[in-house]
Amino acid sequence: MTSEHADGPREPRASRRPGGSRPALTWSGEPGRLEELTHGMLLDRAERAATVLRRLGVGAGDRVAVHLPLVPESVIVTLACGQLDAIRTTLPVQLTAPQLAERIQGTDARVLVTADAAFWEGSVRPVKPVLDRALHHTACREVTAPVLVVSRCARPVGWLPGRDHWWHDELAQV
């Protein structure tokens, strides 16, 4: 399955928030890519992400394991966890599959959030494939948490129907 980044339209509710049109987050990442989210846009996406997480079974006190590079969605999922009183657990993207498997096993995560791939140090590096290898590791064979996949680099990724969900598709349904 290939990912495609969806730069959806600006959220209509964003401009109705107090201070909603002021920039809250400016992100410069992949070559030539700049994203700016206003306060309203950021809060709207966080509300939609919270709805998606709730739909996937996340509630107060549950853990959401975040295996993302430094991208806007990392901030959004953090805010969504705050809205649900859920606990965000960070899984660094630099970990190897066995290291990641060990970390995942200890999280008891209700949902995992990852990216298809990421740009760093001048090249595209896999992110989801490392998570997939970690989930196939002996330590994680019993992990059945849904995986939300953020599309950052439009890279082909392995896909497990029923477990894997595109972030942008899930947020678009809210």
C-alpha positions as CSV (number, residue, x, y, z in Angstrom):
1,M,0.0,0.0,0.0
2,T,1.3,3.5,-0.8
3,S,0.7,6.5,1.3
4,E,-0.3,9.8,0.0
5,H,-0.1,12.9,2.2
6,A,-3.4,14.7,2.3
7,D,-3.1,18.4,2.9
8,G,-6.8,18.7,3.5
9,P,-8.7,22.0,3.4
10,R,-8.4,24.4,6.3
11,E,-10.9,23.3,9.0
12,P,-14.0,25.5,9.0
13,R,-14.3,25.5,12.8
14,A,-10.8,26.8,13.2
15,S,-11.7,30.4,12.5
16,R,-14.5,30.5,15.1
17,R,-12.1,29.9,18.0
18,P,-10.8,32.8,20.0
19,G,-7.3,33.4,18.6
20,G,-8.0,30.7,16.1
21,S,-6.3,32.4,13.2
22,R,-3.0,33.1,15.0
23,P,-0.1,30.8,14.0
24,A,0.5,28.2,16.7
25,L,2.9,25.8,15.0
26,T,5.3,26.3,12.1
27,W,7.1,23.2,10.9
28,S,9.9,23.0,8.3
29,G,10.7,19.4,7.3
30,E,11.2,17.5,4.1
31,P,12.9,19.5,1.4
32,G,10.7,22.4,0.4
33,R,8.0,21.5,2.8
34,L,6.7,24.1,5.3
35,E,3.5,23.7,7.3
36,E,1.8,26.3,9.5
37,L,-1.1,25.5,11.7
38,T,-3.1,28.2,13.4
39,H,-4.3,27.7,17.0
40,G,-7.8,26.9,15.7
41,M,-6.5,24.3,13.1
42,L,-4.3,22.7,15.7
43,L,-7.1,22.4,18.3
44,D,-9.5,21.2,15.6
45,R,-7.2,18.4,14.5
46,A,-6.5,17.5,18.1
47,E,-10.3,17.2,18.7
48,R,-10.6,15.0,15.6
49,A,-7.6,12.9,16.6
50,A,-9.2,12.5,20.1
51,T,-12.4,11.2,18.5
52,V,-10.4,8.7,16.4
53,L,-8.5,7.5,19.4
54,R,-11.7,7.2,21.4
55,R,-13.3,5.2,18.6
56,L,-10.2,2.9,18.7
57,G,-10.9,2.3,22.4
58,V,-8.6,4.8,24.1
59,G,-10.0,6.2,27.4
60,A,-8.7,7.9,30.5
61,G,-5.5,6.3,31.8
62,D,-4.9,4.3,28.6
63,R,-1.6,4.5,26.8
64,V,-1.0,5.7,23.3
65,A,2.5,4.7,22.0
66,V,3.8,7.3,19.6
67,H,6.5,6.2,17.1
68,L,6.8,9.4,15.1
69,P,9.6,11.7,13.9
70,L,9.3,15.4,14.8
71,V,6.2,16.2,12.7
72,P,3.0,18.2,13.4
73,E,1.1,15.0,14.0
74,S,3.2,14.3,17.0
75,V,2.0,17.5,18.7
76,I,-1.6,16.8,17.5
77,V,-1.6,13.3,19.1
78,T,-0.2,14.7,22.3
79,L,-3.0,17.2,22.5
80,A,-5.5,14.5,21.7
81,C,-4.2,12.3,24.5
82,G,-4.5,15.3,26.9
83,Q,-8.2,15.7,25.9
84,L,-8.8,12.0,26.7
85,D,-6.7,12.0,29.9
86,A,-4.7,9.2,28.1
87,I,-1.0,8.7,28.5
88,R,1.3,9.4,25.6
89,T,4.3,7.1,25.5
90,T,7.1,8.0,23.2
91,L,8.9,5.3,21.1
92,P,11.9,6.9,19.5
93,V,12.2,6.4,15.7
94,Q,15.9,5.7,16.1
95,L,15.4,2.4,17.9
96,T,16.1,-0.9,16.1
97,A,13.3,-3.4,15.8
98,P,14.4,-5.5,18.8
99,Q,14.8,-2.4,21.0
100,L,11.4,-1.1,19.8
101,A,9.8,-4.5,20.5
102,E,11.1,-4.4,24.1
103,R,9.7,-0.9,24.6
104,I,6.4,-1.8,23.0
105,Q,6.0,-4.8,25.3
106,G,6.3,-2.6,28.3
107,T,3.8,0.0,27.2
108,D,0.5,-1.9,27.2
109,A,-0.5,0.6,24.5
110,R,-4.1,0.7,23.4
111,V,-3.1,2.3,20.1
112,L,0.2,2.7,18.2
113,V,0.8,5.8,16.1
114,T,3.6,5.7,13.5
115,A,4.6,7.2,10.1
116,D,5.2,5.5,6.8
117,A,8.7,7.0,6.6
118,A,10.6,10.1,7.6
119,F,13.3,12.5,6.2
120,W,16.3,12.9,8.4
121,E,20.0,13.4,7.8
122,G,19.2,14.1,4.1
123,S,17.5,10.9,3.2
124,V,14.2,9.0,3.5
125,R,14.3,6.4,6.2
126,P,11.6,3.7,7.0
127,V,9.6,4.1,10.1
128,K,6.5,1.8,9.8
129,P,8.6,-1.1,8.5
130,V,10.7,-1.0,11.7
131,L,7.5,-1.0,13.8
132,D,6.2,-3.9,11.8
133,R,9.4,-5.9,12.4
134,A,9.1,-5.0,16.1
135,L,5.5,-6.2,16.2
136,H,6.6,-9.6,14.6
137,H,9.3,-10.0,17.2
138,T,8.7,-12.7,19.9
139,A,8.3,-10.1,22.6
140,C,5.4,-8.4,20.8
141,R,3.5,-11.3,19.3
142,E,0.6,-10.8,21.6
143,V,0.3,-7.0,20.9
144,T,-3.0,-6.5,19.0
145,A,-3.3,-2.7,19.2
146,P,-4.5,-0.8,16.2
147,V,-1.8,1.1,14.3
148,L,-2.5,4.6,13.0
149,V,-0.1,5.5,10.1
150,V,0.8,9.1,9.3
151,S,1.6,9.6,5.7
152,R,4.8,11.8,5.5
153,C,6.8,10.5,2.5
154,A,4.4,8.7,0.2
155,R,6.3,5.4,0.6
156,P,5.1,1.9,0.0
157,V,4.5,0.2,3.3
158,G,3.4,-3.3,4.4
159,W,-0.3,-3.3,5.5
160,L,-2.2,-5.5,7.9
161,P,-5.9,-5.0,7.2
162,G,-7.9,-4.5,10.3
163,R,-4.9,-3.4,12.3
164,D,-3.4,-0.6,10.2
165,H,-5.3,2.6,9.5
166,W,-4.2,5.8,7.7
167,W,-4.2,8.7,10.0
168,H,-5.6,11.1,7.4
169,D,-8.4,8.8,6.4
170,E,-9.5,8.3,10.0
171,L,-9.4,12.1,10.8
172,A,-11.3,12.8,7.5
173,Q,-14.2,10.6,8.8
174,V,-14.7,12.8,11.9
